[in-house]
Amino acid sequence: QAHLVESGGGLVQPGGSLRLSCAASGSSFSINTMGWYRQAPGKQREVVATITPGGRTNYADSVKGRFTISRDNAKNTVYLQMDSLKFEDTAVYYCNAGIFSGSRWADYWGQGTQVTVSS
């Protein structure tokens, strides 16, 4: 069984920066694509950014040029550097990973971390 643990959320002013981290733990697993999703109050969960094991990235149009996703495969960790934050970035951010564990692939989610952009 694998687990994803997130950290790094908080309160920041518009134009500020935050860095989210998500570490996968467990025993005998392999990780495929990792990503970040977010869900604002009253809205559906949406993809923010994804990254393959080889480092290929994909971003939502709303965050292109402001957010950067990266991963450290040796540490089983994915990061989301968020710069030039806007009010509309306020949401609960969730880490996601496709993980092979116990002879099967499955989608794993972190517990979520709150990001609030407010003056």
LUMSE-78747 format. One record per residue: residue number from 1; x, y, z of N, C-alpha, C, O in turn; chain. Coordinates in Angstrom, 2 decimals. Example, Ala and Ser with C-alpha at 12.3 -4.5 7.8 and 13.67 -1.06 7.14 Angstrom:
<atoms>
- loba	n_c1	n_c2	n_c3	ca_c1	ca_c2	ca_c3	c_c1	c_c2	c_c3	o_c1	o_c2	o_c3	pakol
- 1	13.19	-5.69	7.80	12.30	-4.50	7.80	13.20	-3.30	7.80	14.24	-3.32	8.46	A
- 2	12.85	-2.25	7.08	13.67	-1.06	7.14	12.90	0.03	7.87	13.41	1.14	8.04	A
</atoms>
This chain:
<atoms>
- loba	n_c1	n_c2	n_c3	ca_c1	ca_c2	ca_c3	c_c1	c_c2	c_c3	o_c1	o_c2	o_c3	pakol
- 1	0.84	-1.19	0.00	0.00	0.00	0.00	0.88	1.24	0.00	1.86	1.32	0.75	A
- 2	0.54	2.20	-0.84	1.29	3.45	-0.91	0.46	4.59	-0.32	-0.76	4.51	-0.24	A
- 3	1.15	5.62	0.08	0.49	6.80	0.64	1.15	8.05	0.07	2.35	8.06	-0.19	A
- 4	0.35	9.10	-0.10	0.86	10.38	-0.55	0.62	11.39	0.57	-0.49	11.51	1.08	A
- 5	1.67	12.10	0.93	1.57	13.10	1.99	2.02	14.44	1.45	3.13	14.59	0.95	A
- 6	1.12	15.42	1.55	1.39	16.75	1.02	1.80	17.71	2.12	1.49	17.51	3.30	A
- 7	2.50	18.76	1.70	2.84	19.83	2.63	3.07	21.11	1.84	3.27	21.07	0.63	A
- 8	3.03	22.24	2.53	3.41	23.49	1.91	2.31	24.49	1.64	2.59	25.59	1.17	A
- 9	1.08	24.15	1.91	0.01	25.11	1.68	0.05	26.23	2.71	0.87	26.22	3.63	A
- 10	-0.84	27.20	2.53	-0.91	28.29	3.48	-1.58	29.51	2.92	-2.25	29.46	1.88	A
- 11	-1.40	30.62	3.62	-1.99	31.90	3.24	-0.90	32.78	2.62	0.19	32.91	3.17	A
- 12	-1.22	33.38	1.49	-0.24	34.23	0.81	-0.98	35.39	0.15	-2.14	35.27	-0.22	A
- 13	-0.30	36.50	0.01	-0.88	37.67	-0.64	-0.81	37.51	-2.15	0.03	36.77	-2.66	A
- 14	-1.68	38.20	-2.87	-1.60	38.17	-4.33	-0.20	38.58	-4.80	0.39	39.53	-4.29	A
- 15	0.30	37.86	-5.79	1.64	38.11	-6.29	2.71	37.32	-5.57	3.87	37.30	-5.99	A
- 16	2.34	36.68	-4.49	3.30	35.91	-3.71	3.54	34.52	-4.26	3.03	34.15	-5.32	A
- 17	4.34	33.76	-3.52	4.73	32.42	-3.96	4.54	31.39	-2.85	4.63	31.70	-1.66	A
- 18	4.28	30.18	-3.26	4.24	29.03	-2.36	4.82	27.84	-3.08	4.80	27.77	-4.31	A
- 19	5.33	26.90	-2.31	5.83	25.66	-2.89	5.18	24.49	-2.18	5.28	24.34	-0.96	A
- 20	4.52	23.66	-2.96	3.89	22.47	-2.42	4.79	21.25	-2.67	5.48	21.16	-3.69	A
- 21	4.76	20.33	-1.72	5.50	19.08	-1.87	4.57	17.91	-1.62	3.61	18.01	-0.85	A
- 22	4.85	16.81	-2.26	4.06	15.59	-2.07	5.01	14.41	-2.16	5.65	14.18	-3.19	A
- 23	5.09	13.65	-1.08	5.98	12.50	-1.02	5.18	11.21	-0.97	4.23	11.08	-0.20	A
- 24	5.58	10.28	-1.79	4.96	8.96	-1.77	5.77	8.04	-0.88	7.00	8.03	-0.92	A
- 25	5.07	7.26	-0.07	5.75	6.31	0.80	5.04	4.97	0.76	3.88	4.88	0.34	A
- 26	5.73	3.96	1.20	5.17	2.62	1.19	6.27	1.63	0.92	7.44	1.93	1.16	A
- 27	5.92	0.47	0.44	6.93	-0.55	0.17	6.69	-1.15	-1.21	5.56	-1.42	-1.60	A
- 28	7.78	-1.35	-1.91	7.75	-2.05	-3.20	6.72	-1.47	-4.16	5.76	-2.15	-4.53	A
- 29	6.91	-0.22	-4.56	6.00	0.36	-5.53	6.76	1.11	-6.61	7.93	1.46	-6.44	A
- 30	6.07	1.33	-7.72	6.60	2.13	-8.81	5.61	3.25	-9.11	4.40	3.05	-9.00	A
- 31	6.12	4.39	-9.49	5.28	5.56	-9.72	5.31	5.95	-11.19	6.38	6.03	-11.79	A
- 32	4.15	6.20	-11.75	4.06	6.66	-13.13	3.88	8.18	-13.11	4.65	8.88	-12.45	A
- 33	2.91	8.68	-13.80	2.68	10.12	-13.83	2.23	10.64	-12.47	1.42	10.00	-11.79	A
- 34	2.76	11.79	-12.09	2.33	12.47	-10.87	1.74	13.82	-11.26	2.06	14.38	-12.31	A
- 35	0.88	14.33	-10.41	0.27	15.61	-10.76	-0.34	16.31	-9.57	-0.44	15.78	-8.47	A
- 36	-0.76	17.53	-9.85	-1.47	18.35	-8.87	-2.82	18.73	-9.44	-2.95	19.10	-10.61	A
- 37	-3.82	18.64	-8.60	-5.18	19.04	-8.92	-5.64	20.03	-7.85	-5.04	20.11	-6.78	A
- 38	-6.69	20.76	-8.16	-7.22	21.67	-7.15	-8.74	21.73	-7.24	-9.34	21.48	-8.29	A
- 39	-9.32	22.07	-6.10	-10.77	22.20	-6.05	-11.13	23.43	-5.21	-10.85	23.50	-4.02	A
- 40	-11.75	24.38	-5.88	-12.21	25.59	-5.21	-13.64	25.37	-4.70	-14.35	24.50	-5.21	A
- 41	-14.07	26.13	-3.72	-15.43	25.97	-3.18	-16.48	26.09	-4.27	-16.48	27.05	-5.04	A
- 42	-17.38	25.11	-4.33	-18.45	25.14	-5.31	-18.05	24.76	-6.71	-18.86	24.86	-7.64	A
- 43	-16.81	24.34	-6.90	-16.34	23.99	-8.24	-15.85	22.54	-8.27	-15.58	21.93	-7.23	A
- 44	-15.74	22.01	-9.49	-15.23	20.66	-9.65	-13.71	20.65	-9.53	-13.04	21.66	-9.77	A
- 45	-13.18	19.50	-9.16	-11.73	19.35	-9.11	-11.18	19.46	-10.53	-11.74	18.89	-11.46	A
- 46	-10.08	20.18	-10.68	-9.47	20.37	-11.99	-7.97	20.08	-11.93	-7.33	20.24	-10.89	A
- 47	-7.44	19.66	-13.05	-6.01	19.40	-13.13	-5.26	20.72	-13.20	-5.68	21.65	-13.88	A
- 48	-4.16	20.78	-12.48	-3.29	21.96	-12.50	-2.06	21.69	-13.35	-1.72	22.46	-14.24	A
- 49	-1.39	20.58	-13.04	-0.16	20.23	-13.77	0.14	18.75	-13.56	-0.19	18.18	-12.53	A
- 50	0.78	18.16	-14.56	1.20	16.77	-14.45	2.63	16.63	-14.94	3.12	17.47	-15.70	A
- 51	3.29	15.56	-14.51	4.66	15.31	-14.93	4.89	13.81	-15.01	4.53	13.06	-14.10	A
- 52	5.50	13.37	-16.12	5.78	11.95	-16.31	7.10	11.59	-15.62	7.84	12.47	-15.20	A
- 53	7.39	10.30	-15.51	8.66	9.90	-14.90	9.86	10.48	-15.63	10.91	10.73	-15.03	A
- 54	9.72	10.68	-16.92	10.81	11.24	-17.70	10.89	12.76	-17.67	11.81	13.35	-18.24	A
- 55	9.93	13.39	-16.99	9.99	14.84	-16.83	9.15	15.65	-17.80	9.23	16.88	-17.81	A
- 56	8.33	14.98	-18.61	7.47	15.74	-19.51	6.32	16.34	-18.72	5.66	15.66	-17.94	A
- 57	6.09	17.62	-18.92	5.10	18.34	-18.12	3.93	18.82	-18.95	4.01	18.98	-20.17	A
- 58	2.82	19.05	-18.26	1.63	19.59	-18.89	0.95	20.49	-17.86	0.87	20.15	-16.68	A
- 59	0.46	21.65	-18.33	-0.13	22.63	-17.41	-1.51	23.06	-17.88	-1.80	23.10	-19.08	A
- 60	-2.35	23.39	-16.92	-3.60	24.05	-17.25	-3.28	25.44	-17.78	-2.32	26.07	-17.34	A
- 61	-4.08	25.92	-18.73	-3.82	27.23	-19.31	-3.79	28.33	-18.25	-3.04	29.30	-18.37	A
- 62	-4.59	28.17	-17.22	-4.71	29.21	-16.20	-3.45	29.39	-15.36	-3.29	30.41	-14.69	A
- 63	-2.54	28.40	-15.38	-1.34	28.50	-14.54	-0.05	28.53	-15.35	1.04	28.66	-14.78	A
- 64	-0.15	28.41	-16.66	1.05	28.41	-17.50	1.84	29.69	-17.30	1.29	30.79	-17.31	A
- 65	3.15	29.53	-17.13	4.01	30.68	-16.94	4.11	31.15	-15.49	4.95	31.98	-15.16	A
- 66	3.25	30.60	-14.63	3.28	31.00	-13.21	3.63	29.83	-12.29	4.30	30.01	-11.27	A
- 67	3.19	28.64	-12.65	3.45	27.45	-11.83	4.47	26.56	-12.53	4.54	26.51	-13.76	A
- 68	5.26	25.86	-11.72	6.23	24.91	-12.24	6.15	23.61	-11.46	6.30	23.59	-10.24	A
- 69	5.92	22.52	-12.18	5.89	21.21	-11.55	7.23	20.53	-11.78	7.83	20.65	-12.85	A
- 70	7.70	19.81	-10.77	8.95	19.06	-10.90	8.85	17.83	-10.01	7.96	17.72	-9.17	A
- 71	9.77	16.92	-10.21	9.76	15.71	-9.39	11.18	15.22	-9.14	12.08	15.46	-9.95	A
- 72	11.35	14.55	-8.02	12.61	13.91	-7.68	12.30	12.43	-7.57	11.75	11.97	-6.57	A
- 73	12.64	11.68	-8.59	12.29	10.27	-8.63	12.99	9.47	-7.52	12.44	8.48	-7.02	A
- 74	14.17	9.90	-7.15	14.90	9.19	-6.08	14.20	9.35	-4.74	14.29	8.48	-3.87	A
- 75	13.50	10.46	-4.57	12.79	10.72	-3.31	11.29	10.45	-3.43	10.54	10.65	-2.47	A
- 76	10.85	10.00	-4.61	9.41	9.75	-4.82	8.57	10.97	-4.46	7.53	10.85	-3.81	A
- 77	9.03	12.12	-4.87	8.42	13.38	-4.46	8.14	14.25	-5.68	8.94	14.33	-6.61	A
- 78	6.98	14.90	-5.65	6.63	15.86	-6.68	6.43	17.22	-6.01	5.95	17.30	-4.88	A
- 79	6.80	18.27	-6.72	6.70	19.63	-6.21	5.85	20.48	-7.13	5.72	20.20	-8.32	A
- 80	5.29	21.53	-6.56	4.59	22.53	-7.35	5.03	23.90	-6.85	4.64	24.33	-5.76	A
- 81	5.83	24.58	-7.65	6.24	25.95	-7.33	5.20	26.89	-7.92	4.98	26.89	-9.13	A
- 82	4.58	27.67	-7.07	3.51	28.58	-7.50	3.96	30.02	-7.30	4.17	30.45	-6.16	A
- 83	4.11	30.73	-8.37	4.52	32.13	-8.33	3.40	33.01	-8.88	2.47	32.54	-9.52	A
- 84	3.51	34.30	-8.60	2.52	35.27	-9.09	1.09	34.80	-8.78	0.22	34.82	-9.65	A
- 85	0.88	34.40	-7.56	-0.42	33.84	-7.19	-1.53	34.87	-7.28	-1.33	36.05	-7.00	A
- 86	-2.70	34.39	-7.68	-3.87	35.23	-7.85	-4.98	34.77	-6.90	-4.96	33.66	-6.38	A
- 87	-5.94	35.65	-6.69	-7.08	35.29	-5.85	-7.72	33.98	-6.32	-8.10	33.14	-5.51	A
- 88	-7.83	33.82	-7.63	-8.51	32.66	-8.17	-7.73	31.36	-8.03	-8.22	30.29	-8.39	A
- 89	-6.51	31.44	-7.51	-5.75	30.21	-7.24	-6.14	29.60	-5.89	-5.69	28.50	-5.55	A
- 90	-6.96	30.30	-5.14	-7.40	29.79	-3.85	-8.18	28.49	-4.04	-9.16	28.45	-4.77	A
- 91	-7.73	27.44	-3.37	-8.36	26.13	-3.50	-7.66	25.14	-2.58	-6.62	25.44	-1.99	A
- 92	-8.25	23.97	-2.47	-7.55	22.84	-1.86	-6.79	22.13	-2.97	-7.37	21.76	-3.99	A
- 93	-5.51	21.95	-2.77	-4.66	21.33	-3.78	-4.39	19.88	-3.38	-4.03	19.57	-2.25	A
- 94	-4.57	19.00	-4.36	-4.40	17.57	-4.14	-3.30	17.02	-5.01	-3.21	17.34	-6.20	A
- 95	-2.46	16.20	-4.42	-1.44	15.47	-5.15	-2.05	14.16	-5.68	-2.88	13.54	-5.02	A
- 96	-1.62	13.77	-6.86	-2.11	12.53	-7.47	-0.95	11.77	-8.08	-0.01	12.37	-8.60	A
- 97	-1.02	10.45	-8.01	0.02	9.64	-8.63	-0.54	8.29	-9.06	-1.36	7.69	-8.37	A
- 98	-0.09	7.85	-10.20	-0.40	6.48	-10.63	0.69	5.58	-10.08	1.86	5.74	-10.41	A
- 99	0.31	4.64	-9.24	1.29	3.83	-8.52	1.01	2.35	-8.73	-0.13	1.89	-8.63	A
- 100	2.08	1.61	-9.02	1.99	0.16	-9.11	2.43	-0.43	-7.77	3.58	-0.30	-7.37	A
- 101	1.48	-1.06	-7.10	1.75	-1.61	-5.78	0.86	-2.82	-5.55	-0.33	-2.78	-5.88	A
- 102	1.41	-3.87	-5.01	0.59	-5.05	-4.75	0.07	-5.69	-6.03	-1.05	-6.19	-6.05	A
- 103	0.87	-5.67	-7.09	0.56	-6.31	-8.36	-0.52	-5.60	-9.18	-1.10	-6.21	-10.08	A
- 104	-0.79	-4.35	-8.89	-1.76	-3.63	-9.71	-1.48	-2.14	-9.69	-0.88	-1.60	-8.76	A
- 105	-1.93	-1.49	-10.76	-1.84	-0.04	-10.85	-3.10	0.56	-10.23	-4.20	0.02	-10.36	A
- 106	-2.91	1.70	-9.55	-4.06	2.39	-8.99	-3.75	3.88	-8.88	-2.60	4.29	-8.84	A
- 107	-4.82	4.66	-8.82	-4.70	6.10	-8.64	-4.68	6.41	-7.15	-5.56	5.98	-6.40	A
- 108	-3.68	7.15	-6.73	-3.58	7.53	-5.33	-3.71	9.05	-5.20	-3.28	9.81	-6.07	A
- 109	-4.32	9.47	-4.11	-4.52	10.89	-3.84	-3.99	11.25	-2.45	-4.08	10.47	-1.50	A
- 110	-3.45	12.47	-2.37	-3.08	12.99	-1.07	-4.29	13.51	-0.34	-5.41	13.49	-0.86	A
- 111	-4.07	13.97	0.87	-5.18	14.42	1.73	-5.64	15.83	1.39	-6.70	16.26	1.83	A
- 112	-4.86	16.53	0.62	-5.20	17.90	0.25	-4.55	18.91	1.17	-4.40	18.69	2.37	A
- 113	-4.16	20.04	0.58	-3.58	21.13	1.36	-4.21	22.44	0.88	-4.34	22.68	-0.32	A
- 114	-4.60	23.27	1.82	-5.30	24.51	1.50	-4.31	25.59	1.07	-3.30	25.84	1.74	A
- 115	-4.61	26.22	-0.04	-3.88	27.41	-0.50	-4.89	28.55	-0.55	-5.90	28.48	-1.25	A
- 116	-4.60	29.60	0.18	-5.48	30.76	0.21	-4.70	32.00	-0.21	-3.69	32.35	0.40	A
- 117	-5.19	32.65	-1.25	-4.57	33.89	-1.73	-5.49	35.03	-1.33	-6.61	35.15	-1.81	A
- 118	-4.99	35.87	-0.44	-5.83	36.94	0.11	-4.97	38.10	0.55	-3.84	37.93	1.00	A
- 119	-5.53	39.31	0.42	-4.82	40.49	0.87	-5.28	40.89	2.27	-4.79	41.87	2.83	A
</atoms>
